[in-house]
Structure formats: C-alpha cells, structure tokens
Amino acid sequence: MLRPALPRIGKSFQIFRRSLHKLPILQHEYRDGVPGLLSAAAFDLAWTQYQSLMIEKLNALTAGTEMSGKTPKDILIKYARDPNSAPHFNYASMAHNNDFFFRGLSPTPPPIEAHKALKAELEQSFSSMETLRLEFVNTAVAMFGPGFVWLVKDKSGGRYRILTTYLAGSPWPAAHYRRQTVDMNTERDGATSEHMRRIMNAPAANANRLGTHGQPSVTAPGGADIVPVLCLNTWEHVYLPDYGVGRLGQGGGKQEFAERWWDTIDWRIVDLNAKPVDKGNHYES
C-alpha cells in the first residue's frame, strides 16, 4: 500500500517525526485522488497537507504532557469543557473529524444494497435512501460557514438523524459543549462558558456520572446519547480547488461536491460504525 506523501511543513518536520501523533495511513490508496470526488492536488491539500498541519499543531500543544500519547478523540473530549484550552480542542477535533470524513470514502464504494440491515434502519428513519441523500446535500448547501454534516445514530432508540457542527465542533456526546455555534478560540465569557463553569463546579450532583478522564458525563442542553456513523466535510479548502464557487442562484460548487460525495461513500465503514441489528444476515459479497 502506498504511504501518503510526507507533509510539507519545513523545519517543524523534525517535531512531527519525534511525536506520537502522526499522519494516519488511510485504508485506500489515493495516488490519483479520490475517484469521482477529489483530484490528486485537492486530495493532497485536504488530507496530506491539512491533516499534517493539524497533527503538527496538536503535537506542539501536547508535547511533554500526558496527552501526547492520547488519540485526537481522547484529547478533544478532555478539553471540550475547558474554554481556556480552545486550541487543544480545535486541533484535536479537526484532526479527528477530517480523519472520520476520509475514512468514510472509497475508490470502489459498495452499494448500500450489500448492507441490508443498515439500509432497512436508514429507510425507517428517513423513509428512503433518496430522502437521506437530499437531506445531506441540502443541509450541506444551507450551511453558512465551514463545518461538517453528520449522520448520527441514537443509541437508545436506534433512530438516525442529520446533525451539523461548525468549524471544528464535535458530535460526540461527551463533547456536546463544543458543538461550536461560535468561535471557541475567542468565546470566553458567554453563555456556553458560564454553563460549563456551573457544570464543573457541581461535583456532588455528578459524582456518579463520570465519563472520559474522570470528568462529569453530563449531557449538554439539547444533547443526546448518539454515535456518529458518517460525515461530510464542508470546509472550503476541500471542495473549492475542484469545484469552485459555482453558479449564483444555485447550490454552487459545494452542492456538486456534496452530490458527488454521496457516490463515494464506503457503506461498509458506515455499517461498522452503526452496528445495525441482524448483523449476521445483512452482508452480501
């Protein structure tokens, strides 16, 4: 398998090599880009260069700390409730989200029909796969600003729904305080920070509800016990190189990008993330 090209980050490459956080190796080879979605140059920018930058920044922030050996997901959850550690959260969450997006792609995507149980569950939630596709595309086009569109599954009821996060916001329940409707690099004294302070100052009420790293696993207002199973990256640097801004009055380049993305989804990965019922009878080779 071809290894990704080394990141072009100059002298800081030595820091990158010494650190425990490294550019992940994707399960598919994209020497010529993602077929039908991203050119080789666009893939290099959105994955090799951008992901390397996120990892480099994360390494600089966590070097010499207990978090240097943790995954980006662990780090984003650790700092999700700390408004003074916004950079830690942002770089970790962006590295995690971008990785999640690219791992959901395939150069030879399997048909959803090969995953019967997953298809049945999705159709129960959205009435049809076409409805789900339209919701994904329309939600992506409607987003004013960069972020991610997620397909998430409710752990308790088994239902699926569409969720948006802006900037580097996270869909994980333990990080719901950082869904990021504002820029958390600059937000300090608003309602979000005040709510986080109240939660963290109430250990007695939350002593029996500890989550990752011993922090209270309190669900944020409007939060739910969900698991992300698929996501679409709507940051401009991902689609602008190949699709541009598009025509005025229409969905533009982002809409074309989102529509093409649908045809590159690796439903096998979605199936593994969603864990639909009847796992023994849902796959056809």
Short mmCIF file of the C-alpha atoms (twelve columns), coordinates in Angstrom:
data_MODEL
# 
_entry.id   MODEL 
# 
loop_
_atom_site.group_PDB 
_atom_site.id 
_atom_site.type_symbol 
_atom_site.label_atom_id 
_atom_site.label_alt_id 
_atom_site.label_comp_id 
_atom_site.label_asym_id 
_atom_site.label_seq_id 
_atom_site.Cartn_x 
_atom_site.Cartn_y 
_atom_site.Cartn_z 
_atom_site.pdbx_PDB_model_num 
ATOM 1   C CA . MET A 1   0.000   0.000   0.000   1 
ATOM 2   C CA . LEU A 2   1.305   3.414   -0.911  1 
ATOM 3   C CA . ARG A 3   2.132   5.597   2.065   1 
ATOM 4   C CA . PRO A 4   0.915   9.209   1.979   1 
ATOM 5   C CA . ALA A 5   3.430   11.792  0.851   1 
ATOM 6   C CA . LEU A 6   5.427   13.431  3.623   1 
ATOM 7   C CA . PRO A 7   3.913   16.728  4.761   1 
ATOM 8   C CA . ARG A 8   5.498   19.920  3.507   1 
ATOM 9   C CA . ILE A 9   5.966   21.689  6.831   1 
ATOM 10  C CA . GLY A 10  9.607   22.734  6.673   1 
ATOM 11  C CA . LYS A 11  11.811  22.626  9.775   1 
ATOM 12  C CA . SER A 12  8.915   21.615  12.005  1 
ATOM 13  C CA . PHE A 13  9.001   18.193  10.300  1 
ATOM 14  C CA . GLN A 14  11.524  17.073  12.952  1 
ATOM 15  C CA . ILE A 15  8.926   17.745  15.649  1 
ATOM 16  C CA . PHE A 16  6.402   15.808  13.573  1 
ATOM 17  C CA . ARG A 17  8.701   12.779  13.354  1 
ATOM 18  C CA . ARG A 18  9.509   12.692  17.079  1 
ATOM 19  C CA . SER A 19  5.921   12.972  18.228  1 
ATOM 20  C CA . LEU A 20  3.431   10.224  18.939  1 
ATOM 21  C CA . HIS A 21  0.769   11.854  16.761  1 
ATOM 22  C CA . LYS A 22  1.461   11.048  13.124  1 
ATOM 23  C CA . LEU A 23  -0.359  11.355  9.831   1 
ATOM 24  C CA . PRO A 24  -2.661  8.295   9.724   1 
ATOM 25  C CA . ILE A 25  -2.470  5.850   6.851   1 
ATOM 26  C CA . LEU A 26  -5.814  5.565   5.093   1 
ATOM 27  C CA . GLN A 27  -7.182  2.156   4.164   1 
ATOM 28  C CA . HIS A 28  -7.345  3.061   0.464   1 
ATOM 29  C CA . GLU A 29  -4.696  4.275   -1.954  1 
ATOM 30  C CA . TYR A 30  -5.446  7.700   -3.439  1 
ATOM 31  C CA . ARG A 31  -2.405  8.246   -5.638  1 
ATOM 32  C CA . ASP A 32  -4.552  9.988   -8.256  1 
ATOM 33  C CA . GLY A 33  -7.029  11.492  -5.792  1 
ATOM 34  C CA . VAL A 34  -10.430 10.159  -4.744  1 
ATOM 35  C CA . PRO A 35  -12.090 8.863   -7.935  1 
ATOM 36  C CA . GLY A 36  -15.180 10.859  -8.808  1 
ATOM 37  C CA . LEU A 37  -14.683 13.316  -5.939  1 
ATOM 38  C CA . LEU A 38  -11.239 14.902  -5.493  1 
ATOM 39  C CA . SER A 39  -8.326  15.392  -7.849  1 
ATOM 40  C CA . ALA A 40  -4.826  14.401  -6.754  1 
ATOM 41  C CA . ALA A 41  -4.000  18.035  -5.935  1 
ATOM 42  C CA . ALA A 42  -7.221  18.565  -3.966  1 
ATOM 43  C CA . PHE A 43  -6.672  15.342  -2.022  1 
ATOM 44  C CA . ASP A 44  -3.108  16.372  -1.226  1 
ATOM 45  C CA . LEU A 45  -4.347  19.714  0.114   1 
ATOM 46  C CA . ALA A 46  -7.344  18.407  2.068   1 
ATOM 47  C CA . TRP A 47  -5.671  15.323  3.510   1 
ATOM 48  C CA . THR A 48  -1.873  15.206  3.365   1 
ATOM 49  C CA . GLN A 49  -1.162  18.903  3.900   1 
ATOM 50  C CA . TYR A 50  -4.116  19.882  6.074   1 
ATOM 51  C CA . GLN A 51  -4.147  16.793  8.277   1 
ATOM 52  C CA . SER A 52  -0.381  17.132  8.735   1 
ATOM 53  C CA . LEU A 53  -0.845  20.727  9.866   1 
ATOM 54  C CA . MET A 54  -3.482  19.705  12.428  1 
ATOM 55  C CA . ILE A 55  -1.180  16.978  13.753  1 
ATOM 56  C CA . GLU A 56  1.790   19.353  13.891  1 
ATOM 57  C CA . LYS A 57  -0.213  21.906  15.895  1 
ATOM 58  C CA . LEU A 58  -1.537  19.178  18.193  1 
ATOM 59  C CA . ASN A 59  1.971   17.870  18.806  1 
ATOM 60  C CA . ALA A 60  3.221   21.337  19.727  1 
ATOM 61  C CA . LEU A 61  0.395   21.739  22.266  1 
ATOM 62  C CA . THR A 62  0.683   18.313  23.885  1 
ATOM 63  C CA . ALA A 63  4.461   17.698  23.775  1 
ATOM 64  C CA . GLY A 64  5.729   16.573  27.165  1 
ATOM 65  C CA . THR A 65  2.229   16.152  28.625  1 
ATOM 66  C CA . GLU A 66  0.115   13.101  29.418  1 
ATOM 67  C CA . MET A 67  -1.972  13.854  26.321  1 
ATOM 68  C CA . SER A 68  0.923   13.331  23.888  1 
ATOM 69  C CA . GLY A 69  0.087   9.638   23.744  1 
ATOM 70  C CA . LYS A 70  -3.687  10.039  23.525  1 
ATOM 71  C CA . THR A 71  -5.819  9.904   20.387  1 
ATOM 72  C CA . PRO A 72  -7.302  13.112  18.937  1 
ATOM 73  C CA . LYS A 73  -10.710 11.900  20.121  1 
ATOM 74  C CA . ASP A 74  -9.455  11.496  23.696  1 
ATOM 75  C CA . ILE A 75  -7.890  14.957  23.575  1 
ATOM 76  C CA . LEU A 76  -10.963 16.724  22.187  1 
ATOM 77  C CA . ILE A 77  -13.157 15.169  24.870  1 
ATOM 78  C CA . LYS A 78  -10.630 16.041  27.570  1 
ATOM 79  C CA . TYR A 79  -10.690 19.749  26.675  1 
ATOM 80  C CA . ALA A 80  -14.279 20.103  25.426  1 
ATOM 81  C CA . ARG A 81  -15.389 21.685  28.717  1 
ATOM 82  C CA . ASP A 82  -12.376 23.949  29.179  1 
ATOM 83  C CA . PRO A 83  -12.809 27.307  27.393  1 
ATOM 84  C CA . ASN A 84  -9.195  28.198  28.165  1 
ATOM 85  C CA . SER A 85  -7.950  25.224  26.153  1 
ATOM 86  C CA . ALA A 86  -9.758  26.023  22.914  1 
ATOM 87  C CA . PRO A 87  -6.677  25.435  20.709  1 
ATOM 88  C CA . HIS A 88  -6.215  21.912  22.151  1 
ATOM 89  C CA . PHE A 89  -9.826  21.101  21.394  1 
ATOM 90  C CA . ASN A 90  -9.884  22.719  17.957  1 
ATOM 91  C CA . TYR A 91  -6.825  20.976  16.547  1 
ATOM 92  C CA . ALA A 92  -7.702  17.610  18.084  1 
ATOM 93  C CA . SER A 93  -11.317 17.778  16.958  1 
ATOM 94  C CA . MET A 94  -10.423 18.926  13.454  1 
ATOM 95  C CA . ALA A 95  -7.866  16.131  13.103  1 
ATOM 96  C CA . HIS A 96  -10.477 13.628  14.269  1 
ATOM 97  C CA . ASN A 97  -13.286 14.986  12.074  1 
ATOM 98  C CA . ASN A 98  -11.158 15.169  8.944   1 
ATOM 99  C CA . ASP A 99  -9.954  11.614  9.501   1 
ATOM 100 C CA . PHE A 100 -13.556 10.463  10.018  1 
ATOM 101 C CA . PHE A 101 -14.554 12.069  6.701   1 
ATOM 102 C CA . PHE A 102 -11.781 10.484  4.653   1 
ATOM 103 C CA . ARG A 103 -12.227 7.049   6.223   1 
ATOM 104 C CA . GLY A 104 -15.832 7.090   5.040   1 
ATOM 105 C CA . LEU A 105 -14.743 7.268   1.387   1 
ATOM 106 C CA . SER A 106 -13.878 4.502   -1.035  1 
ATOM 107 C CA . PRO A 107 -12.444 4.402   -4.575  1 
ATOM 108 C CA . THR A 108 -14.748 1.423   -5.192  1 
ATOM 109 C CA . PRO A 109 -17.762 2.126   -2.956  1 
ATOM 110 C CA . PRO A 110 -20.001 -0.859  -2.248  1 
ATOM 111 C CA . PRO A 111 -23.724 -0.462  -2.941  1 
ATOM 112 C CA . ILE A 112 -25.949 0.185   0.055   1 
ATOM 113 C CA . GLU A 113 -27.933 -2.894  -1.028  1 
ATOM 114 C CA . ALA A 114 -24.993 -5.010  0.146   1 
ATOM 115 C CA . HIS A 115 -25.825 -3.943  3.704   1 
ATOM 116 C CA . LYS A 116 -29.458 -4.891  4.126   1 
ATOM 117 C CA . ALA A 117 -29.850 -4.285  7.857   1 
ATOM 118 C CA . LEU A 118 -28.231 -0.848  7.625   1 
ATOM 119 C CA . LYS A 119 -30.379 0.087   4.630   1 
ATOM 120 C CA . ALA A 120 -33.515 -1.021  6.459   1 
ATOM 121 C CA . GLU A 121 -32.663 1.078   9.519   1 
ATOM 122 C CA . LEU A 122 -31.876 4.148   7.426   1 
ATOM 123 C CA . GLU A 123 -35.111 3.804   5.475   1 
ATOM 124 C CA . GLN A 124 -37.043 3.501   8.718   1 
ATOM 125 C CA . SER A 125 -35.601 6.836   9.853   1 
ATOM 126 C CA . PHE A 126 -35.717 8.728   6.548   1 
ATOM 127 C CA . SER A 127 -38.394 6.822   4.568   1 
ATOM 128 C CA . SER A 128 -35.951 6.249   1.678   1 
ATOM 129 C CA . MET A 129 -32.292 6.462   0.780   1 
ATOM 130 C CA . GLU A 130 -33.112 9.234   -1.668  1 
ATOM 131 C CA . THR A 131 -34.621 11.290  1.142   1 
ATOM 132 C CA . LEU A 132 -31.466 10.787  3.201   1 
ATOM 133 C CA . ARG A 133 -29.328 11.835  0.232   1 
ATOM 134 C CA . LEU A 134 -31.365 15.001  -0.306  1 
ATOM 135 C CA . GLU A 135 -31.220 15.885  3.395   1 
ATOM 136 C CA . PHE A 136 -27.450 15.508  3.399   1 
ATOM 137 C CA . VAL A 137 -26.941 17.590  0.267   1 
ATOM 138 C CA . ASN A 138 -29.435 20.303  1.185   1 
ATOM 139 C CA . THR A 139 -28.076 20.597  4.721   1 
ATOM 140 C CA . ALA A 140 -24.536 20.953  3.410   1 
ATOM 141 C CA . VAL A 141 -25.567 23.625  0.904   1 
ATOM 142 C CA . ALA A 142 -27.518 25.544  3.562   1 
ATOM 143 C CA . MET A 143 -24.580 25.738  5.983   1 
ATOM 144 C CA . PHE A 144 -23.258 29.303  6.146   1 
ATOM 145 C CA . GLY A 145 -19.679 28.691  7.066   1 
ATOM 146 C CA . PRO A 146 -17.354 25.685  7.255   1 
ATOM 147 C CA . GLY A 147 -18.016 22.583  9.276   1 
ATOM 148 C CA . PHE A 148 -19.300 19.026  8.991   1 
ATOM 149 C CA . VAL A 149 -22.631 17.353  8.284   1 
ATOM 150 C CA . TRP A 150 -23.034 14.141  10.284  1 
ATOM 151 C CA . LEU A 151 -25.255 11.107  10.173  1 
ATOM 152 C CA . VAL A 152 -25.693 10.045  13.791  1 
ATOM 153 C CA . LYS A 153 -27.498 7.156   15.446  1 
ATOM 154 C CA . ASP A 154 -29.408 7.392   18.702  1 
ATOM 155 C CA . LYS A 155 -28.025 4.657   20.950  1 
ATOM 156 C CA . SER A 156 -31.243 4.214   22.880  1 
ATOM 157 C CA . GLY A 157 -33.886 4.309   20.149  1 
ATOM 158 C CA . GLY A 158 -31.822 3.257   17.166  1 
ATOM 159 C CA . ARG A 159 -33.065 6.151   15.049  1 
ATOM 160 C CA . TYR A 160 -30.823 8.166   12.740  1 
ATOM 161 C CA . ARG A 161 -30.743 11.893  12.106  1 
ATOM 162 C CA . ILE A 162 -28.676 14.605  10.469  1 
ATOM 163 C CA . LEU A 163 -26.516 16.816  12.693  1 
ATOM 164 C CA . THR A 164 -24.349 19.803  11.769  1 
ATOM 165 C CA . THR A 165 -21.261 21.055  13.576  1 
ATOM 166 C CA . TYR A 166 -19.492 24.277  12.630  1 
ATOM 167 C CA . LEU A 167 -15.749 24.857  12.498  1 
ATOM 168 C CA . ALA A 168 -14.144 22.011  14.497  1 
ATOM 169 C CA . GLY A 169 -17.249 21.278  16.576  1 
ATOM 170 C CA . SER A 170 -17.716 17.680  17.692  1 
ATOM 171 C CA . PRO A 171 -20.782 15.400  17.535  1 
ATOM 172 C CA . TRP A 172 -19.619 13.140  20.350  1 
ATOM 173 C CA . PRO A 173 -21.901 13.273  23.430  1 
ATOM 174 C CA . ALA A 174 -19.004 13.881  25.824  1 
ATOM 175 C CA . ALA A 175 -18.070 16.966  23.789  1 
ATOM 176 C CA . HIS A 176 -21.521 18.460  23.236  1 
ATOM 177 C CA . TYR A 177 -20.397 21.682  24.879  1 
ATOM 178 C CA . ARG A 178 -18.288 22.224  21.782  1 
ATOM 179 C CA . ARG A 179 -20.882 21.848  19.042  1 
ATOM 180 C CA . GLN A 180 -19.482 25.315  18.265  1 
ATOM 181 C CA . THR A 181 -22.115 27.749  17.179  1 
ATOM 182 C CA . VAL A 182 -19.427 30.344  17.969  1 
ATOM 183 C CA . ASP A 183 -15.651 30.515  17.549  1 
ATOM 184 C CA . MET A 184 -14.338 28.882  20.711  1 
ATOM 185 C CA . ASN A 185 -10.913 30.476  20.228  1 
ATOM 186 C CA . THR A 186 -12.446 33.825  21.117  1 
ATOM 187 C CA . GLU A 187 -15.555 32.884  23.146  1 
ATOM 188 C CA . ARG A 188 -14.761 33.170  26.850  1 
ATOM 189 C CA . ASP A 189 -17.489 34.775  28.922  1 
ATOM 190 C CA . GLY A 190 -20.667 33.926  27.037  1 
ATOM 191 C CA . ALA A 191 -23.484 31.596  27.994  1 
ATOM 192 C CA . THR A 192 -21.611 28.490  26.848  1 
ATOM 193 C CA . SER A 193 -18.643 29.167  29.119  1 
ATOM 194 C CA . GLU A 194 -20.920 30.058  32.034  1 
ATOM 195 C CA . HIS A 195 -22.838 26.812  31.652  1 
ATOM 196 C CA . MET A 196 -19.582 24.828  31.553  1 
ATOM 197 C CA . ARG A 197 -18.400 26.511  34.744  1 
ATOM 198 C CA . ARG A 198 -21.653 25.653  36.520  1 
ATOM 199 C CA . ILE A 199 -21.388 22.011  35.488  1 
ATOM 200 C CA . MET A 200 -17.760 21.668  36.526  1 
ATOM 201 C CA . ASN A 201 -18.464 23.330  39.883  1 
ATOM 202 C CA . ALA A 202 -21.157 20.827  40.813  1 
ATOM 203 C CA . PRO A 203 -19.209 17.613  41.575  1 
ATOM 204 C CA . ALA A 204 -21.722 16.341  44.124  1 
ATOM 205 C CA . ALA A 205 -24.528 16.188  41.604  1 
ATOM 206 C CA . ASN A 206 -22.340 14.478  39.034  1 
ATOM 207 C CA . ALA A 207 -20.143 12.248  41.184  1 
ATOM 208 C CA . ASN A 208 -21.860 9.104   39.951  1 
ATOM 209 C CA . ARG A 209 -21.772 10.142  36.296  1 
ATOM 210 C CA . LEU A 210 -18.115 10.228  35.394  1 
ATOM 211 C CA . GLY A 211 -17.041 9.911   31.801  1 
ATOM 212 C CA . THR A 212 -13.741 10.063  29.922  1 
ATOM 213 C CA . HIS A 213 -10.742 11.048  32.103  1 
ATOM 214 C CA . GLY A 214 -12.999 11.192  35.177  1 
ATOM 215 C CA . GLN A 215 -14.901 14.271  34.031  1 
ATOM 216 C CA . PRO A 216 -18.668 14.521  34.615  1 
ATOM 217 C CA . SER A 217 -20.506 12.897  31.741  1 
ATOM 218 C CA . VAL A 218 -23.365 15.372  31.893  1 
ATOM 219 C CA . THR A 219 -25.190 15.841  28.624  1 
ATOM 220 C CA . ALA A 220 -25.255 19.415  27.419  1 
ATOM 221 C CA . PRO A 221 -28.613 21.143  26.862  1 
ATOM 222 C CA . GLY A 222 -30.177 19.587  23.794  1 
ATOM 223 C CA . GLY A 223 -27.595 16.813  23.787  1 
ATOM 224 C CA . ALA A 224 -28.377 13.152  23.182  1 
ATOM 225 C CA . ASP A 225 -26.655 9.795   23.545  1 
ATOM 226 C CA . ILE A 226 -25.616 9.405   19.929  1 
ATOM 227 C CA . VAL A 227 -22.829 7.868   17.866  1 
ATOM 228 C CA . PRO A 228 -21.609 9.409   14.586  1 
ATOM 229 C CA . VAL A 229 -21.535 6.956   11.685  1 
ATOM 230 C CA . LEU A 230 -20.810 9.132   8.621   1 
ATOM 231 C CA . CYS A 231 -19.783 12.719  7.880   1 
ATOM 232 C CA . LEU A 232 -19.341 15.200  5.039   1 
ATOM 233 C CA . ASN A 233 -16.606 17.833  5.293   1 
ATOM 234 C CA . THR A 234 -17.888 21.227  4.090   1 
ATOM 235 C CA . TRP A 235 -14.729 23.277  4.673   1 
ATOM 236 C CA . GLU A 236 -13.968 25.411  1.617   1 
ATOM 237 C CA . HIS A 237 -10.420 24.158  1.165   1 
ATOM 238 C CA . VAL A 238 -11.809 20.681  0.497   1 
ATOM 239 C CA . TYR A 239 -14.147 21.477  -2.406  1 
ATOM 240 C CA . LEU A 240 -13.078 24.865  -3.817  1 
ATOM 241 C CA . PRO A 241 -9.937  23.615  -5.649  1 
ATOM 242 C CA . ASP A 242 -12.004 21.230  -7.806  1 
ATOM 243 C CA . TYR A 243 -15.494 22.758  -7.784  1 
ATOM 244 C CA . GLY A 244 -15.063 26.497  -7.282  1 
ATOM 245 C CA . VAL A 245 -17.892 28.683  -6.006  1 
ATOM 246 C CA . GLY A 246 -20.308 27.565  -8.728  1 
ATOM 247 C CA . ARG A 247 -23.143 29.496  -10.319 1 
ATOM 248 C CA . LEU A 248 -25.097 32.159  -8.434  1 
ATOM 249 C CA . GLY A 249 -28.660 31.291  -7.530  1 
ATOM 250 C CA . GLN A 250 -27.851 27.606  -7.238  1 
ATOM 251 C CA . GLY A 251 -26.090 25.388  -4.718  1 
ATOM 252 C CA . GLY A 252 -22.802 26.154  -6.402  1 
ATOM 253 C CA . GLY A 253 -19.640 24.150  -6.198  1 
ATOM 254 C CA . LYS A 254 -20.464 22.881  -2.723  1 
ATOM 255 C CA . GLN A 255 -23.664 21.269  -3.979  1 
ATOM 256 C CA . GLU A 256 -21.875 19.467  -6.815  1 
ATOM 257 C CA . PHE A 257 -19.231 18.325  -4.332  1 
ATOM 258 C CA . ALA A 258 -21.871 17.029  -1.893  1 
ATOM 259 C CA . GLU A 259 -23.755 15.201  -4.647  1 
ATOM 260 C CA . ARG A 260 -20.610 13.505  -5.887  1 
ATOM 261 C CA . TRP A 261 -19.585 12.646  -2.328  1 
ATOM 262 C CA . TRP A 262 -22.743 10.560  -1.951  1 
ATOM 263 C CA . ASP A 263 -21.493 8.253   -4.708  1 
ATOM 264 C CA . THR A 264 -18.148 7.671   -2.961  1 
ATOM 265 C CA . ILE A 265 -19.462 6.604   0.469   1 
ATOM 266 C CA . ASP A 266 -17.962 3.413   1.876   1 
ATOM 267 C CA . TRP A 267 -21.129 1.832   3.284   1 
ATOM 268 C CA . ARG A 268 -19.023 -0.914  4.826   1 
ATOM 269 C CA . ILE A 269 -17.485 1.671   7.179   1 
ATOM 270 C CA . VAL A 270 -20.894 3.177   7.922   1 
ATOM 271 C CA . ASP A 271 -22.152 -0.313  8.738   1 
ATOM 272 C CA . LEU A 272 -19.255 -0.921  11.125  1 
ATOM 273 C CA . ASN A 273 -19.913 2.401   12.860  1 
ATOM 274 C CA . ALA A 274 -23.691 1.965   13.062  1 
ATOM 275 C CA . LYS A 275 -23.778 -1.713  14.100  1 
ATOM 276 C CA . PRO A 276 -27.266 -2.339  12.724  1 
ATOM 277 C CA . VAL A 277 -29.453 -5.161  14.019  1 
ATOM 278 C CA . ASP A 278 -29.237 -8.581  12.331  1 
ATOM 279 C CA . LYS A 279 -25.524 -8.353  11.609  1 
ATOM 280 C CA . GLY A 280 -25.385 -11.963 10.522  1 
ATOM 281 C CA . ASN A 281 -27.703 -11.525 7.561   1 
ATOM 282 C CA . HIS A 282 -27.064 -8.086  6.184   1 
ATOM 283 C CA . TYR A 283 -23.986 -8.503  4.004   1 
ATOM 284 C CA . GLU A 284 -23.750 -9.936  0.514   1 
ATOM 285 C CA . SER A 285 -20.314 -10.402 -1.027  1 
# 
